[in-house]
Amino acid sequence: MKFIIFLAGAAVGFVLGSRSGRKTYDTIKRQVSGFTHSEPVQQVKGAAGDLASKAASELGDRVSDAVDKASGKLDDLTGKSTS
């Protein structure tokens, strides 16, 4: 039953998409492209990239510290020396 509903939805979408045509598609594509390449959006993308980079760096530092700490504890438990 779900498959039939899916096929009906796909058929309706195809018919409506065919009727709107290439011109409407090109118009929508041009508007989206203009929006995504606008200065405010580019600023947000840059800020998000900087934030992600900083967060990844901090996470890497935390993981490294945790590995060092765990390695030290493991060495203490096994009686191995790090020198």
Backbone bond lengths (Angstrom), bond angles and torsions (degrees), N, CA, C in turn:
res aa  C-N    CA-C-N  psi(-1)  N-CA   C-N-CA  omega(-1)  CA-C   N-CA-C  phi
1 M - - - 1.457 - - 1.521 110.88 -
2 K 1.337 116.48 -44.02 1.464 120.10 179.37 1.519 110.73 -62.85
3 F 1.322 116.16 -36.04 1.459 119.86 179.93 1.525 110.78 -65.04
4 I 1.311 117.41 -39.03 1.469 121.57 178.85 1.526 109.97 -65.56
5 I 1.324 117.22 -41.22 1.461 120.76 177.96 1.527 109.57 -64.24
6 F 1.326 116.86 -40.87 1.459 120.78 177.32 1.520 111.19 -60.94
7 L 1.333 116.60 -46.81 1.466 120.32 179.83 1.533 111.30 -62.52
8 A 1.323 116.96 -39.11 1.464 120.11 178.68 1.522 110.04 -64.72
9 G 1.317 117.19 -42.95 1.470 120.84 177.65 1.509 111.95 -63.28
10 A 1.327 116.53 -41.29 1.465 120.71 178.45 1.527 110.38 -64.26
11 A 1.322 117.00 -40.12 1.466 120.48 179.56 1.525 111.05 -65.26
12 V 1.334 117.05 -44.04 1.469 120.96 178.46 1.524 109.63 -62.60
13 G 1.323 117.53 -44.02 1.457 121.01 178.14 1.511 112.08 -61.59
14 F 1.317 116.45 -39.96 1.457 120.40 178.99 1.521 111.42 -64.60
15 V 1.335 116.09 -44.97 1.470 119.92 -179.55 1.519 110.66 -64.09
16 L 1.330 116.80 -46.47 1.463 119.39 -179.96 1.521 111.08 -65.31
17 G 1.320 117.24 -39.19 1.458 120.90 178.02 1.516 111.57 -65.34
18 S 1.320 117.07 -38.08 1.463 120.64 179.43 1.521 110.99 -67.42
19 R 1.311 116.41 -36.40 1.461 119.93 -178.77 1.521 111.64 -71.21
20 S 1.327 117.19 -34.84 1.454 118.54 -178.64 1.522 110.55 -70.94
21 G 1.311 116.83 -32.28 1.443 121.32 171.51 1.517 115.37 79.71
22 R 1.306 112.71 178.08 1.463 121.77 -176.09 1.528 112.00 -68.51
23 K 1.322 117.47 -34.34 1.463 121.22 -177.57 1.530 110.58 -61.86
24 T 1.320 116.56 -45.08 1.464 120.66 178.91 1.522 110.36 -65.63
25 Y 1.317 116.57 -40.57 1.462 120.72 177.59 1.528 110.96 -59.89
26 D 1.331 115.72 -46.07 1.464 119.87 179.61 1.530 111.74 -64.06
27 T 1.321 116.93 -37.09 1.464 120.94 177.63 1.524 110.86 -63.94
28 I 1.315 116.23 -47.22 1.472 120.61 179.35 1.524 110.04 -63.06
29 K 1.312 117.20 -43.38 1.460 121.54 -179.89 1.526 110.79 -61.64
30 R 1.324 117.76 -42.03 1.461 122.34 179.20 1.530 110.98 -64.99
31 Q 1.339 117.11 -40.50 1.465 120.68 178.62 1.523 111.67 -65.95
32 V 1.318 116.82 -42.95 1.462 120.62 179.08 1.522 110.01 -65.01
33 S 1.315 116.65 -42.62 1.461 120.70 179.15 1.528 110.91 -62.66
34 G 1.335 116.59 -41.94 1.462 120.26 177.69 1.515 111.67 -62.19
35 F 1.312 116.49 -38.80 1.461 120.91 178.98 1.522 111.21 -67.51
36 T 1.329 116.33 -48.13 1.463 119.32 -175.76 1.520 112.72 -69.05
37 H 1.322 117.67 -23.15 1.462 120.73 179.29 1.528 112.63 -97.80
38 S 1.328 117.60 6.38 1.460 120.50 179.59 1.529 110.32 -72.05
39 E 1.326 115.66 156.58 1.462 121.50 -176.89 1.535 113.20 -59.95
40 P 1.332 120.30 -46.14 1.472 118.76 179.61 1.529 113.14 -60.76
41 V 1.312 117.19 -40.05 1.462 120.43 179.76 1.527 109.92 -66.86
42 Q 1.327 117.44 -40.01 1.457 120.98 178.33 1.533 111.04 -64.12
43 Q 1.337 116.79 -37.47 1.458 120.31 177.62 1.528 111.06 -64.66
44 V 1.319 116.40 -42.62 1.470 120.59 178.76 1.520 109.90 -64.94
45 K 1.332 117.50 -41.85 1.461 120.59 178.09 1.525 110.75 -60.92
46 G 1.329 116.72 -42.03 1.462 120.45 178.82 1.519 111.80 -64.51
47 A 1.330 115.93 -44.59 1.466 120.12 179.37 1.527 110.91 -63.68
48 A 1.321 116.94 -40.72 1.462 120.54 179.16 1.530 110.45 -65.67
49 G 1.319 116.93 -39.59 1.463 120.51 177.72 1.517 111.72 -64.15
50 D 1.344 116.34 -42.60 1.462 120.40 177.83 1.527 111.09 -62.66
51 L 1.319 115.95 -43.70 1.466 120.68 179.58 1.523 110.81 -62.94
52 A 1.321 116.79 -43.30 1.465 120.76 179.67 1.525 110.63 -64.53
53 S 1.313 116.91 -40.09 1.460 120.88 178.70 1.522 111.24 -63.72
54 K 1.327 116.44 -44.29 1.462 121.04 179.07 1.529 110.42 -63.91
55 A 1.324 116.59 -43.88 1.466 120.59 -179.50 1.527 110.40 -63.99
56 A 1.330 117.41 -40.64 1.463 120.50 179.46 1.524 110.44 -65.05
57 S 1.324 116.87 -39.54 1.463 120.66 178.71 1.526 111.09 -64.03
58 E 1.324 116.08 -45.58 1.463 120.14 179.31 1.529 111.02 -64.51
59 L 1.311 116.78 -39.90 1.455 120.34 178.17 1.525 110.68 -63.70
60 G 1.324 116.11 -41.16 1.461 120.13 177.72 1.517 111.32 -61.13
61 D 1.329 116.44 -41.66 1.464 120.37 177.82 1.522 110.97 -62.84
62 R 1.316 117.38 -43.21 1.466 121.17 179.67 1.522 111.63 -63.90
63 V 1.311 116.27 -41.94 1.471 120.28 179.63 1.529 109.35 -65.06
64 S 1.314 116.82 -43.57 1.462 120.44 178.89 1.524 111.17 -60.22
65 D 1.332 116.74 -43.81 1.461 120.69 178.04 1.525 110.94 -62.52
66 A 1.327 116.82 -42.28 1.464 120.69 -179.82 1.522 111.05 -64.95
67 V 1.324 117.34 -39.02 1.463 120.81 178.75 1.527 109.75 -66.09
68 D 1.326 116.76 -43.52 1.466 120.12 178.36 1.529 110.83 -60.64
69 K 1.320 116.38 -43.98 1.464 121.02 -179.66 1.532 110.48 -63.91
70 A 1.328 116.38 -45.26 1.463 120.53 -179.97 1.522 110.25 -65.19
71 S 1.310 117.00 -39.33 1.462 120.75 178.79 1.524 110.86 -63.41
72 G 1.341 116.17 -40.94 1.463 120.27 177.81 1.515 111.95 -63.50
73 K 1.323 116.42 -42.66 1.467 120.00 178.73 1.523 110.57 -65.53
74 L 1.315 116.81 -39.64 1.462 120.61 179.37 1.523 110.26 -64.73
75 D 1.328 116.11 -41.25 1.461 119.68 177.20 1.524 110.77 -62.92
76 D 1.341 117.12 -39.99 1.469 120.45 178.23 1.533 110.85 -62.97
77 L 1.337 115.71 -41.40 1.458 119.71 -178.76 1.533 112.42 -68.98
78 T 1.303 116.34 -36.42 1.466 119.89 -177.87 1.513 112.70 -89.49
79 G 1.346 116.64 -9.62 1.455 120.37 179.02 1.506 113.64 81.45
80 K 1.326 117.10 12.75 1.464 120.22 178.65 1.516 109.22 -83.15
81 S 1.302 114.84 150.48 1.465 121.50 178.12 1.517 108.64 -105.23
82 T 1.334 117.37 142.19 1.471 121.07 -179.51 1.512 111.48 -82.89
83 S 1.345 120.62 -7.21 1.456 121.63 -179.42 1.488 113.80 -96.64
